[in-house]
Amino acid sequence: MKLFYLVTTEHLEDRLWFRDEEDFRVAMNYVAVVAFIPGVSVLSFILMSNHVHFVLCCSHERAELFINKFKRLYAAYYRRKYGVCELLRRNGVDIREVREHDESLEKAIAYVMMNSVAANIYMEPSGYPWGTGNIFFNSNPFPGQALSELSWRAQIKLLKSNVRLPQKYMVAPGGYILPESYVPVKGVESLFRTPKRLGYFLRTSSKARLRLEGNAVPSFRDQNILSACEDLCHSLFRVERIEDLNEEQEAELLRQLGRRFSADLNQLCRVTGISYAEAARMLDSY
């Protein structure tokens, strides 16, 4: 009997997994590398700014191995690039079994796909590139080149890994392995049967309800606000980094970002690295 699991990491409250597009590309390639573990099939996934989701077909033990290996690879890359240690060590993971016979599997896949919509980043899951939101029932797949067209040295540089992936895997122009190279697209499509039925699960998912209820406040991506944050530090305070601000300046930065981008306090904390309690206190004090 096949087993399926929805794997979800805790939302980081005061930092980001992915600060720029390079971070997303690296993580996309690490998904392809880790998905090469025998006995693991990735049915759907999404990389959000401060957490990730996967729907896997495998044993519970393999699901745990998969997410732990993914976190280790990405945390090592993050440490090399940003000098931040133990980014994900205490980042908790929920591994929840989902059933195939009662539509739980379809609901889990739709839930994952709708994360970017619930965050008010895109109108449709197909617009979000960092996951599998655009690969099912897609008559216009992304172009790409076969991994075999790259030298072994170029493959190592691309993947930041010496794992030798199947050479038929396709590389997107953006420099990452296309998920349809390893995700069983036809199998997932057969689960939903028709695009219309997939659309039904997308519209009725809990993430869709969150969007309709208007709880997903941010309309700008975290990475956009992070870039603006660095510009504001320089233009308003003549410093290069948030770490160079005093407390009163940090409070003013939070106010400026909230006003300019309609960002809520949770998003401001993710982007600035200031804890929720500290940010709330500063906004009340200054």
Phi, psi and chi 1 to 4 in degrees:
 res  aa     phi    psi   chi1   chi2   chi3   chi4
   1 MET       -  134.1 -177.9 -179.0   70.5      -
   2 LYS   -76.5  142.4  -69.3 -177.0  177.7  180.0
   3 LEU  -114.3  141.7  -61.6  174.1      -      -
   4 PHE  -129.2  142.5  -57.9   93.6      -      -
   5 TYR  -136.5  138.4  -67.8   93.2      -      -
   6 LEU   -95.0  117.7  171.8   61.7      -      -
   7 VAL  -109.9  122.2  179.9      -      -      -
   8 THR  -133.4  131.8  -58.7      -      -      -
   9 THR   -91.5  154.6   61.9      -      -      -
  10 GLU   -64.1  148.1  -71.4 -178.1   -7.4      -
  11 HIS   -72.9  123.7  -65.2   50.8      -      -
  12 LEU   -69.3  131.6  -65.3  179.3      -      -
  13 GLU   -87.9  -31.4  -66.4 -177.1   -5.6      -
  14 ASP  -128.3   28.2   58.6   -3.5      -      -
  15 ARG  -165.2  171.3   65.7 -165.8   70.1 -174.6
  16 LEU  -115.9  142.6  -59.5  176.9      -      -
  17 TRP   -68.1  -42.6  -86.4   56.6      -      -
  18 PHE  -125.0  114.8  -48.8  109.3      -      -
  19 ARG   -93.1  -25.9  -62.5 -170.5 -173.1 -175.7
  20 ASP  -150.8 -179.5   56.8   27.2      -      -
  21 GLU   -66.8  -32.5  -71.6 -153.2   -6.9      -
  22 GLU   -59.3  -40.9 -178.7 -168.8   21.7      -
  23 ASP   -60.6  -43.2  -64.3  -12.2      -      -
  24 PHE   -62.6  -44.1  -81.9  111.5      -      -
  25 ARG   -61.7  -43.6  -70.9 -164.6  -61.8  -91.0
  26 VAL   -60.5  -45.3  168.3      -      -      -
  27 ALA   -64.7  -38.2      -      -      -      -
  28 MET   -59.2  -41.5  -70.4  -71.6  -76.2      -
  29 ASN   -70.2  -34.8  -75.0  -30.8      -      -
  30 TYR   -66.7  -32.4  -77.8  154.1      -      -
  31 VAL   -59.8  -45.7  175.1      -      -      -
  32 ALA   -61.6  -40.6      -      -      -      -
  33 VAL   -65.7  -47.9  169.0      -      -      -
  34 VAL   -71.9  -30.1 -180.0      -      -      -
  35 ALA   -67.1  -11.9      -      -      -      -
  36 PHE   -78.7   -3.9 -158.9   51.1      -      -
  37 ILE   -60.5  128.5  -64.8  174.2      -      -
  38 PRO   -57.5  138.8  -23.5   34.0      -      -
  39 GLY    85.4    7.0      -      -      -      -
  40 VAL  -119.5  129.4  174.6      -      -      -
  41 SER  -124.1  122.7  179.4      -      -      -
  42 VAL   -88.9  115.8  178.5      -      -      -
  43 LEU   -90.2  -32.8  -56.7 -171.6      -      -
  44 SER  -163.9  151.9 -177.2      -      -      -
  45 PHE  -161.8  163.6   73.5   93.2      -      -
  46 ILE  -150.1  139.8 -166.1  166.2      -      -
  47 LEU  -106.5  109.6  -50.5  177.1      -      -
  48 MET   -99.8  170.8  -61.8  -64.1  -71.0      -
  49 SER   -56.9  -40.8  -69.7      -      -      -
  50 ASN  -126.6   15.3   67.6  -24.5      -      -
  51 HIS  -166.6  169.7   67.1  -74.6      -      -
  52 VAL  -137.8  156.3  -61.9      -      -      -
  53 HIS  -131.5  143.3  -65.1  -79.9      -      -
  54 PHE  -137.8  144.2  -65.8   90.8      -      -
  55 VAL  -112.4  119.2  177.2      -      -      -
  56 LEU  -119.9  148.1  -54.1  176.2      -      -
  57 CYS  -109.8  107.5  175.8      -      -      -
  58 CYS  -179.5 -175.8   60.0      -      -      -
  59 SER   -80.3  163.7   66.1      -      -      -
  60 HIS   -60.0  -40.4 -172.2  -77.8      -      -
  61 GLU   -60.7  -42.9 -179.6 -176.6   16.0      -
  62 ARG   -69.2  -36.1  -69.4  -75.2  175.1  175.3
  63 ALA   -62.5  -41.9      -      -      -      -
  64 GLU   -65.9  -41.5 -166.6  170.3   15.6      -
  65 LEU   -61.5  -42.9  173.8   65.9      -      -
  66 PHE   -59.6  -54.7  175.5   94.6      -      -
  67 ILE   -70.1  -34.4 -168.6   61.2      -      -
  68 ASN   -67.6  -39.8  -72.9  -21.6      -      -
  69 LYS   -68.3  -40.2 -175.1  171.2 -177.9  178.9
  70 PHE   -61.2  -45.5  176.6   73.8      -      -
  71 LYS   -63.0  -40.7  -73.2  172.1   60.4 -178.5
  72 ARG   -63.8  -46.4  -79.0 -162.1  -56.9  -88.4
  73 LEU   -61.4  -47.4  -77.4  173.5      -      -
  74 TYR   -70.4  -38.3 -174.4   73.7      -      -
  75 ALA   -62.7  -36.8      -      -      -      -
  76 ALA   -65.7  -43.0      -      -      -      -
  77 TYR   -61.2  -45.2  155.3   79.9      -      -
  78 TYR   -62.1  -39.5 -162.1   92.7      -      -
  79 ARG   -65.1  -41.7 -178.2  177.0   64.4 -110.7
  80 ARG   -65.3  -38.8  -68.4 -168.3  -61.9  -90.2
  81 LYS   -80.3  -43.0 -178.0  174.9  178.9  179.0
  82 TYR  -111.8   -7.6  -62.5  111.9      -      -
  83 GLY    73.0   19.6      -      -      -      -
  84 VAL  -101.1  120.1  176.5      -      -      -
  85 CYS   -94.3  150.4  -62.3      -      -      -
  86 GLU    55.5   40.0  -61.5 -170.9   -3.0      -
  87 LEU   -57.0  -43.0  170.4   72.5      -      -
  88 LEU  -114.7    7.5  -56.7  175.1      -      -
  89 ARG   -60.1  -42.6  170.2  164.7 -115.5  168.1
  90 ARG   -99.5   11.9  -63.3  178.5 -178.1   86.5
  91 ASN   -78.1  108.3 -175.8 -146.0      -      -
  92 GLY   -68.1  158.3      -      -      -      -
  93 VAL  -131.4  135.6  176.3      -      -      -
  94 ASP  -109.6  123.1 -179.9   69.5      -      -
  95 ILE  -117.1  109.1  -58.3  176.9      -      -
  96 ARG  -120.4  125.9 -171.8  165.1  -54.4 -178.2
  97 GLU   -70.5  138.3 -175.0  176.1   -1.2      -
  98 VAL  -122.5  144.3  -68.3      -      -      -
  99 ARG   -95.6  151.1  -56.1  -74.3 -177.4  173.2
 100 GLU   -89.1  -28.9 -172.7  175.7   11.0      -
 101 HIS   -80.7  -18.5   62.6   81.5      -      -
 102 ASP  -115.3   23.1   60.6   -3.2      -      -
 103 GLU    72.1    8.0  -61.5 -176.1  -18.9      -
 104 SER   -63.6  -34.1  -66.3      -      -      -
 105 LEU   -66.8  -44.7 -178.2   56.0      -      -
 106 GLU   -61.1  -41.0  -69.1   99.0  -44.0      -
 107 LYS   -65.7  -37.9  -68.2  174.9 -177.9  176.3
 108 ALA   -65.8  -44.1      -      -      -      -
 109 ILE   -63.3  -43.5  -67.0  172.1      -      -
 110 ALA   -64.4  -39.9      -      -      -      -
 111 TYR   -58.6  -45.1  170.5   85.9      -      -
 112 VAL   -63.8  -47.0  168.9      -      -      -
 113 MET   -62.7  -31.0  -67.8  173.9   66.5      -
 114 MET   -87.2    2.3  -72.9  -63.9  -74.4      -
 115 ASN   -59.5  -42.6  -99.0 -107.5      -      -
 116 SER   -69.4  -29.6   61.0      -      -      -
 117 VAL   -72.4  -44.2  177.3      -      -      -
 118 ALA   -61.8  -31.7      -      -      -      -
 119 ALA   -79.2    0.6      -      -      -      -
 120 ASN    65.3   28.8 -152.1   20.3      -      -
 121 ILE   -89.6  -41.4  -61.0  172.3      -      -
 122 TYR  -133.0  152.5  -75.8   86.3      -      -
 123 MET   -73.9  -32.2  -68.8  -64.2  -65.6      -
 124 GLU  -132.3  147.5  -60.8  -69.6  -19.7      -
 125 PRO   -62.0  -24.2   19.8  -31.3      -      -
 126 SER   -67.7  -15.8   58.1      -      -      -
 127 GLY   -82.6  -15.7      -      -      -      -
 128 TYR   -91.6  120.6 -168.4   71.0      -      -
 129 PRO   -82.8  -17.8   30.3  -34.4      -      -
 130 TRP   -93.7   67.4  -48.5  119.4      -      -
 131 GLY   161.3 -150.8      -      -      -      -
 132 THR  -110.9   19.4   51.0      -      -      -
 133 GLY   -66.2  -17.6      -      -      -      -
 134 ASN  -118.4   16.4   55.3   15.0      -      -
 135 ILE  -107.2  -11.3   70.5  173.1      -      -
 136 PHE   -96.6  133.7  -55.8  121.1      -      -
 137 PHE    53.6   39.7  -59.7  107.3      -      -
 138 ASN  -103.3  113.0 -175.9   -1.6      -      -
 139 SER   -83.8   -6.8   58.0      -      -      -
 140 ASN  -128.6   71.5  -63.5  -62.1      -      -
 141 PRO   -66.2  158.3   24.9  -33.9      -      -
 142 PHE   -62.0  141.9  -80.9  131.8      -      -
 143 PRO   -72.8  160.4   28.7  -35.0      -      -
 144 GLY  -168.2  172.5      -      -      -      -
 145 GLN  -117.6  148.6   68.1  174.9  134.4      -
 146 ALA   -66.2  143.6      -      -      -      -
 147 LEU   -57.8  -30.0 -164.5   58.4      -      -
 148 SER   -63.6  -18.2   60.7      -      -      -
 149 GLU   -77.5  -10.0  -62.7  179.4   38.2      -
 150 LEU   -99.0  147.1  -58.6  179.0      -      -
 151 SER   -67.7  162.2   68.1      -      -      -
 152 TRP   -60.8  -39.0  175.7 -126.2      -      -
 153 ARG   -63.3  -41.5 -175.3 -178.5  -62.0  -87.4
 154 ALA   -67.1  -34.8      -      -      -      -
 155 GLN   -65.9  -42.2  -68.6 -176.1   34.5      -
 156 ILE   -62.5  -42.1  -67.3  175.4      -      -
 157 LYS   -64.3  -40.7 -177.2  178.2  179.7 -179.6
 158 LEU   -65.8  -49.6  173.3   76.8      -      -
 159 LEU   -84.4  -14.9  -59.1  172.9      -      -
 160 LYS    52.4   40.5  -68.4 -178.1  169.6   42.1
 161 SER  -161.4  149.6  168.0      -      -      -
 162 ASN   -99.1   15.0   58.2    7.8      -      -
 163 VAL   -69.4  129.3  171.3      -      -      -
 164 ARG   -90.5  104.5 -168.8  170.9 -176.0   84.7
 165 LEU   -81.6  160.5  -64.4  178.2      -      -
 166 PRO   -54.3  132.2  -28.0   36.1      -      -
 167 GLN   -71.7  -10.0  -62.3  -61.6  -73.2      -
 168 LYS   -81.7  -11.6   64.7 -179.3 -179.7 -179.9
 169 TYR   -55.8  145.2  -81.7   13.6      -      -
 170 MET  -104.1  139.8  -59.9  -60.8  -70.3      -
 171 VAL  -106.5  126.7 -178.5      -      -      -
 172 ALA   -71.0  156.1      -      -      -      -
 173 PRO   -55.9  -26.6  -26.4   35.0      -      -
 174 GLY   -74.6   -8.8      -      -      -      -
 175 GLY    94.2   38.0      -      -      -      -
 176 TYR  -145.3  155.4   57.9   89.3      -      -
 177 ILE   -67.9  126.3  -58.9  -63.9      -      -
 178 LEU   -66.7  130.9  -71.7  167.5      -      -
 179 PRO   -56.8  -31.2  -25.7   35.1      -      -
 180 GLU   -65.3   -8.9   46.4  -94.2   54.1      -
 181 SER   -68.7  -30.3  -63.5      -      -      -
 182 TYR  -128.6  -14.7   52.9   89.3      -      -
 183 VAL   -79.9  132.8  171.7      -      -      -
 184 PRO   -74.3   77.5   28.8  -35.3      -      -
 185 VAL   -57.1  -48.2  175.4      -      -      -
 186 LYS   -62.9  -36.2  -65.9  -60.2 -178.3 -175.7
 187 GLY   -65.5  -41.7      -      -      -      -
 188 VAL   -67.9  -41.2  174.0      -      -      -
 189 GLU   -62.1  -38.0  -70.5  176.5  -14.1      -
 190 SER   -68.7  -28.7   66.8      -      -      -
 191 LEU   -63.7  -43.9  174.6   69.9      -      -
 192 PHE   -82.9  -23.5  -73.5  100.5      -      -
 193 ARG    76.8  -49.1  -62.6 -163.3  -71.6  -84.6
 194 THR  -140.0  155.5   66.4      -      -      -
 195 PRO   -58.6  -35.1  -22.4   31.8      -      -
 196 LYS   -63.4  -41.0 -176.0  176.2 -179.5  179.4
 197 ARG   -69.3  -37.7 -171.2  165.5  179.8  -91.3
 198 LEU   -60.1  -44.3  170.6   59.0      -      -
 199 GLY   -59.1  -36.9      -      -      -      -
 200 TYR   -61.5  -47.0  166.0   78.9      -      -
 201 PHE   -66.8  -34.5  -79.5  100.3      -      -
 202 LEU   -64.9  -44.7  -66.5  175.6      -      -
 203 ARG   -69.8  -28.1  -69.3 -169.0  -54.3  -85.4
 204 THR  -102.0    4.6   58.1      -      -      -
 205 SER   -70.0  160.2   73.7      -      -      -
 206 SER   -62.7  -31.0   60.4      -      -      -
 207 LYS   -68.3  -35.1  -71.9  -64.6 -175.6 -180.0
 208 ALA   -66.9  -39.9      -      -      -      -
 209 ARG   -63.6  -36.9  -70.4 -164.0  -63.5  -86.8
 210 LEU   -60.7  -41.2 -178.4   63.6      -      -
 211 ARG   -66.0  -43.5  170.7   67.3  177.7  -89.5
 212 LEU   -66.7  -32.7  -68.6  172.0      -      -
 213 GLU   -77.7   -7.7  -69.2  166.2    1.2      -
 214 GLY    77.9   21.0      -      -      -      -
 215 ASN   -85.5  -15.8  -66.0  -31.8      -      -
 216 ALA   -88.4   86.4      -      -      -      -
 217 VAL   -69.8  -48.8  176.5      -      -      -
 218 PRO   -60.4  133.8  -22.2   33.6      -      -
 219 SER  -113.4   -4.6   57.7      -      -      -
 220 PHE  -110.5  143.4  -70.5   88.0      -      -
 221 ARG   -67.6  148.8  -64.8  179.4   62.9 -162.4
 222 ASP   -54.9  -39.7  -72.1  -10.6      -      -
 223 GLN   -64.7  -34.6  -68.7   71.9   29.1      -
 224 ASN   -65.9  -42.6  -65.9    6.9      -      -
 225 ILE   -70.2  -35.8  -60.4  179.2      -      -
 226 LEU   -60.7  -43.2  178.0   61.2      -      -
 227 SER   -63.0  -43.4  178.3      -      -      -
 228 ALA   -66.0  -33.7      -      -      -      -
 229 CYS   -60.1  -44.0 -176.8      -      -      -
 230 GLU   -65.2  -38.5  -65.3  165.4   -7.1      -
 231 ASP   -65.7  -41.7  -68.5  -20.5      -      -
 232 LEU   -67.1  -36.7  -75.6  173.5      -      -
 233 CYS   -57.3  -41.1  -78.2      -      -      -
 234 HIS   -75.3  -46.0 -175.5  -94.0      -      -
 235 SER   -74.3  -35.7   62.1      -      -      -
 236 LEU   -89.8  -35.7  -64.7  177.9      -      -
 237 PHE  -123.0   -3.7  -49.2  111.2      -      -
 238 ARG    58.6   38.8  -61.9  -68.5 -174.0 -100.0
 239 VAL  -127.1  163.3  -60.8      -      -      -
 240 GLU   -91.9  -28.8  -61.2  -62.5  -35.6      -
 241 ARG  -134.6  157.5  -54.9  175.7  -53.9  156.8
 242 ILE   -60.5  -35.8  -63.5  173.3      -      -
 243 GLU   -62.3  -18.1  -68.8   79.9    3.6      -
 244 ASP   -88.7   -2.2  -61.7  -34.4      -      -
 245 LEU   -85.3  148.6  -59.7  175.9      -      -
 246 ASN   -84.6  177.1   60.6   40.0      -      -
 247 GLU   -63.8  -41.2 -169.5  171.9  -82.8      -
 248 GLU   -64.4  -38.8 -174.3  175.0   -5.1      -
 249 GLN   -67.6  -38.0  -69.6  170.6  -28.8      -
 250 GLU   -60.5  -42.0  -73.7 -179.0  -22.3      -
 251 ALA   -62.6  -41.5      -      -      -      -
 252 GLU   -66.8  -38.8  179.5   59.8   23.9      -
 253 LEU   -60.8  -44.6  176.3   65.6      -      -
 254 LEU   -60.0  -43.3  -69.3  171.4      -      -
 255 ARG   -64.1  -42.9  -83.2 -166.7  -68.7  -88.9
 256 GLN   -64.1  -43.7  -70.9  -72.8  -22.5      -
 257 LEU   -66.0  -41.7  -68.8  171.7      -      -
 258 GLY   -63.5  -40.2      -      -      -      -
 259 ARG   -71.1  -43.0 -174.0  178.8  -54.8  122.7
 260 ARG   -77.1  -29.6  -63.6 -179.2 -172.8 -146.6
 261 PHE  -119.1    6.7  -62.9   96.3      -      -
 262 SER    51.1   37.6  -60.4      -      -      -
 263 ALA   -84.7  137.0      -      -      -      -
 264 ASP   -83.1  174.1   66.9    0.5      -      -
 265 LEU   -64.2  -35.0 -165.0   52.9      -      -
 266 ASN   -61.4  -44.3  -72.3  -50.4      -      -
 267 GLN   -67.4  -40.8 -171.7  176.8   32.8      -
 268 LEU   -59.9  -39.0  -67.5  174.9      -      -
 269 CYS   -68.1  -42.0  -67.5      -      -      -
 270 ARG   -58.6  -43.5  -69.2 -162.6  -56.5  -90.6
 271 VAL   -75.3  -41.5  169.4      -      -      -
 272 THR   -88.6  -19.5   61.9      -      -      -
 273 GLY    81.6    7.3      -      -      -      -
 274 ILE   -87.3  135.0  -58.9  170.4      -      -
 275 SER   -65.1  156.4   72.2      -      -      -
 276 TYR   -59.5  -45.5 -170.0   95.8      -      -
 277 ALA   -63.1  -43.0      -      -      -      -
 278 GLU   -66.7  -42.1  -80.2  -63.3  -61.1      -
 279 ALA   -63.5  -44.1      -      -      -      -
 280 ALA   -62.7  -42.3      -      -      -      -
 281 ARG   -63.9  -44.1 -178.1 -172.2   62.1   77.0
 282 MET   -64.1  -41.1  -76.5 -169.6  -73.2      -
 283 LEU   -66.8  -28.3  -71.0  175.5      -      -
 284 ASP   -80.3  -24.8  -71.8  -21.5      -      -
 285 SER   -91.9  -28.1  -58.8      -      -      -
 286 TYR  -116.0      -  -65.0   96.5      -      -
